[in-house]
Each structure stands twice: as C-alpha cells, then as structure tokens.
Amino acid sequence: MKRHFAIAALATMLATTASAETIGVSMALFDDNFLTVLRNGMIDYSKGMSGVSLQIEDAQNDVGKQLSQVQNFVAAGVDAIIVNPVDTDATVALSQAAAAAGIPLVYVNRQPVNLDSLPEKQAFVASDEKQSGTLQTQEVCRLLKAAGKAEAKAVVMMGELSNQAARMRTQDIKDVVATPDCSFIKLVEEQSANWSRTQGSDLMTNWLSAGVEFDAVISNNDEMAIGAIQSLKAAGRSMDSVIIAGIDATQDALAAMAAGELDVSVFQNAAGQGKGAVDTALKLAKGDAVDKKVFVPFELVTPPNLKDYQAKN
C-alpha cells in the first residue's frame, strides 16, 4: 500500500513539474513609470496562475544587453520569452535567436520593426498607436476651438526616435493637424525629450528661453508633459493659458489633471497589455494558435471622466 502511495505521489509531482511554465521577460527599462505598471501587471497576473513563473530582467535601455538576456533565456531553456524592446528597429536579431531555438517570443508594448514578418510562434501585444496620438490631438483641437482660437500654435515633445511609438504618435499629430477641422493649428517646434520628465522640463525651458510662442503642448507621453508643466510653472506661466496633452494616463499624470495642470491624456492599459502578453506566451508554449497582433484599445482621458481611470495605472 505504501508503495502505491509513493507511486501516486511521484506521478503527481511529475505532472506538476510537466505543467510548470517559465517565461523569461526582458524589459527595456525598469526606471520608467509606465513600464513599471506593465511589469507589475505581468507579475500580479502570473501570481494567480498555478505553475507559472516569470524571470524578469532589466535591459537598462541597452540593445546589446537585451540581446544577451534573450540568448541567456534560450540557453536556460525557458518555455517562452516576452520582450519589451529597447530599440524597435533592432528586433530582428531577437526574433532569430528565439526562433532558432524553437522558443515562443512575444513582443509587448513596443512594435517590432519585423512585425509583418515575425517567425512562427511569435506575436505582438500592445495598443494600436494609430489611436493614441489621434485621440490626443483631436481633443487638443477641440479644446482650442472651445477657447475661441481661430489660429493656434503647438509644440510637440517626442519620445525616443528609435522607438516606433514615438514616430507613430508624432505622425498621428501631424495627420490630425492636416485635417480641415484642425488645420488652424500650426506646429512650431518638435523635438525629442526621450520619454523623460527631466528632459521634458529642460526642453520646455529651452523653448521658453528662445521665446517660442505656443497655445498647446502635445507630448508623446505623460512624463514629458509633466516635465513641461514643471518648467512652465517655474516660469510663472498660467496653466489656464496653455493646453497640455500627454499619453499613458499614469498616476502622476492623473494627479496633474486633478490639479488642473494636465488637460488631456490617453489611457494605455499597461496591466492589460501585461496580462495579454503572458496569456499569449503561454498559449504559444502550448502550441495553440494566436493572432500575430493582439491590440488593447486606447481610451481618451479628460477631467470629466478622470475618476474612471484614477485606480487603473
């Protein structure tokens, strides 16, 4: 009888071991508010799943380090890999490393340059960037009209130019301004502040020192928008005299909106993207079919609906 119990226990242990899944995760940068929410979303979601463990590494915005992390995951024999790319133009080598080993790979949040030619067992989970800058700029246009502006000037703060999201969001802005309804807006400056609050503040200080005039600040993300707000306040400019728009709806951004400083943001569901990436990675590891592109919708955030988003990111 004892022998039967021992065999049953061994069978249970082997079944549990067989069902255990390890996912290697390479994040572009830990020190980023939005990506922290994304990372925590994956961690929290995986904690509620039996037999799933995440091994998360910080690429520290280093393309070479990220490739090494993926190669190390391959060598360790993980069941799947999730990558938040440092440089979206440098994803081919990552895809090749995973594909050569037959390990599923899921890109999350930042669109890989090889999206339309991803190998088998690879996918992309994010939000459609065509929506982000479009929603943002359409609302800026509406607010400027509501303020009685027949002509308006705007400055654009761009993210890292190596990042597809920065390029797409900036193009969204230009596309909206090119429409008849919003053609009264002139883009007078556009420069990169690399997604950074500090660099956003410095860039705004430079524009103010140069005497650049504008009615709106359209930023590729909330962090740069907050930096712009800090600089404008330090210069004594009234927040009522300028429209400030960001993207991501981070907690700091929503606090700025509640204070009457940020006028527009766009909710990017970081936790939803994290959950989607983990689910997609697990499905690929099990051999299930998945869509190559899994999109989580963007949502416009303004003071009237602010309360609906204050506990989300």
Secondary structure, DSSP 8 states (H G I E B T S, - for coil): -HHHHHHHHHHHHHHHHHH-EEEEEEES-SS-HHHHHHHHHHHHHHHTSTTEEEEEEE-TT-HHHHHHHHHHHHHHT-SEEEE--S-TTS-HHHHHHHHHHT--EEEESS--TTGGG--TTEEEEE--HHHHHHHHHHHHHHHHHHTT-SSEEEEEEE--TTSHHHHHHHHHHHHHHTSGGGTTEEEEEEEE-TT-HHHHHHHHHHHHHTT---SEEEESSHHHHHHHHHHHHHTT--GGGSEEE-SB--HHHHHHHHTT---BEEE--HHHHHHHHHHHHHHHHTT----SEEE---EEE-GGGGGGTTTT-
